[in-house]
Amino acid sequence: QVQLVESGGGLVQAGGSLRLSCAASGRTFSIRTMGWFRQAPGKEREFVAAIKWSGGSTVYADSIKGRFTISRDNAKNTVYLQMNSLKPEDTAVYYCAADRTVGLVPIREAPSYDYWGQGTQVTVSS
């Protein structure tokens, strides 16, 4: 099993920045990709960004490309999501997830992910 704990959410004004963190523990050697997803009220969960644990290749959703950056610190078993130029439409609960699928490209599809954090609220005011 892998446990994921997110932190760093909060309330910020439009145009501001936040950095989310996700600390992994347990059988972390099984992790191949770490991803961030978000879910706004009344909407389905959507992909935000993902990073391969080994090699560091990344993929991003078009809606956040150029504003958000995903990174990881393997020594700390932690993945980050730096969010800049935040917009009110970025308001959501942000979830960290871990996937064990072996492959070269980070996975975008939520059903592929094996482990999920509890989520952290990000609210962007206009």
C-alpha positions as CSV (number, residue, x, y, z in Angstrom):
1,Q,0.0,0.0,0.0
2,V,1.0,3.6,-0.6
3,Q,-0.3,6.5,1.5
4,L,-0.5,10.0,0.0
5,V,-0.9,13.2,2.0
6,E,-1.5,16.5,0.3
7,S,-0.9,19.9,1.8
8,G,-0.6,23.5,0.7
9,G,-4.1,24.4,-0.4
10,G,-5.9,27.6,0.7
11,L,-7.5,30.8,-0.4
12,V,-5.7,33.1,-2.8
13,Q,-6.7,36.0,-5.0
14,A,-6.8,35.7,-8.8
15,G,-3.3,36.1,-10.2
16,G,-1.7,34.7,-7.1
17,S,0.3,31.5,-6.5
18,L,0.1,28.4,-4.4
19,R,2.3,25.3,-4.2
20,L,0.8,22.0,-3.4
21,S,2.8,19.2,-1.9
22,C,2.0,15.4,-1.8
23,A,4.1,13.2,0.4
24,A,4.1,9.5,-0.3
25,S,4.8,6.8,2.2
26,G,4.6,3.0,2.4
27,R,5.5,0.9,-0.7
28,T,6.8,3.9,-2.6
29,F,9.1,1.7,-4.7
30,S,6.0,0.6,-6.6
31,I,5.2,4.1,-7.8
32,R,5.8,4.8,-11.5
33,T,3.8,8.0,-12.0
34,M,2.5,10.7,-9.7
35,G,-0.4,12.8,-10.8
36,W,-2.6,15.7,-9.8
37,F,-6.3,15.8,-10.4
38,R,-9.0,18.3,-9.4
39,Q,-12.7,18.3,-8.9
40,A,-14.8,21.4,-8.8
41,P,-18.3,21.4,-7.3
42,G,-20.8,19.8,-9.7
43,K,-18.1,18.7,-12.1
44,E,-16.2,15.5,-12.8
45,R,-12.7,14.9,-11.6
46,E,-10.2,16.1,-14.2
47,F,-6.6,15.6,-15.0
48,V,-4.2,18.4,-14.2
49,A,-0.6,17.1,-14.5
50,A,1.5,14.0,-14.1
51,I,5.2,13.1,-13.8
52,K,7.2,9.9,-14.2
53,W,8.9,9.0,-10.9
54,S,12.0,7.9,-12.8
55,G,13.2,10.3,-15.5
56,G,10.8,13.1,-14.7
57,S,8.9,13.4,-17.9
58,T,5.7,15.4,-17.6
59,V,2.3,15.9,-19.1
60,Y,-0.2,18.7,-18.5
61,A,-3.8,19.5,-19.2
62,D,-4.2,22.2,-21.8
63,S,-6.2,24.4,-19.3
64,I,-3.2,24.9,-17.0
65,K,-0.3,24.6,-19.4
66,G,2.2,27.4,-18.9
67,R,0.8,28.3,-15.5
68,F,1.3,25.1,-13.4
69,T,4.5,23.1,-13.0
70,I,4.7,19.6,-11.6
71,S,8.0,18.4,-10.0
72,R,9.2,15.7,-7.7
73,D,11.8,15.1,-5.0
74,N,12.6,11.4,-5.1
75,A,14.7,11.6,-1.9
76,K,11.7,13.0,0.0
77,N,9.1,10.9,-1.9
78,T,7.2,14.1,-2.5
79,V,5.6,15.6,-5.6
80,Y,4.8,19.3,-6.0
81,L,2.4,21.4,-8.0
82,Q,3.4,25.0,-8.4
83,M,0.4,27.0,-9.5
84,N,0.9,30.5,-10.8
85,S,-1.5,33.0,-12.3
86,L,-4.4,31.4,-10.6
87,K,-7.9,32.0,-11.9
88,P,-11.3,31.6,-10.2
89,E,-11.9,28.6,-12.5
90,D,-9.0,26.8,-10.8
91,T,-11.1,26.6,-7.7
92,A,-11.4,22.9,-6.8
93,V,-10.4,20.1,-4.5
94,Y,-7.0,19.0,-5.7
95,Y,-6.0,15.3,-5.4
96,C,-2.7,13.6,-5.6
97,A,-2.5,10.1,-7.0
98,A,0.0,7.4,-7.6
99,D,0.1,4.9,-10.5
100,R,2.1,1.7,-10.7
101,T,1.8,1.2,-14.5
102,V,5.2,0.7,-16.2
103,G,5.7,2.9,-19.3
104,L,7.5,5.8,-20.8
105,V,4.6,8.4,-20.7
106,P,2.8,9.6,-17.6
107,I,-0.8,8.5,-17.4
108,R,-3.6,11.0,-17.7
109,E,-6.5,8.7,-17.0
110,A,-7.8,8.7,-13.4
111,P,-9.0,5.0,-13.4
112,S,-5.4,3.9,-14.0
113,Y,-4.2,5.4,-10.7
114,D,-4.0,3.0,-7.8
115,Y,-3.7,5.3,-4.8
116,W,-5.3,8.6,-3.9
117,G,-4.8,11.3,-1.3
118,Q,-7.6,12.9,0.7
119,G,-7.6,16.1,-1.3
120,T,-6.8,19.7,-0.5
121,Q,-9.1,22.7,-1.2
122,V,-7.9,25.5,-3.5
123,T,-10.1,28.5,-3.7
124,V,-9.3,31.4,-6.0
125,S,-11.3,34.6,-5.4
126,S,-11.9,37.1,-8.2
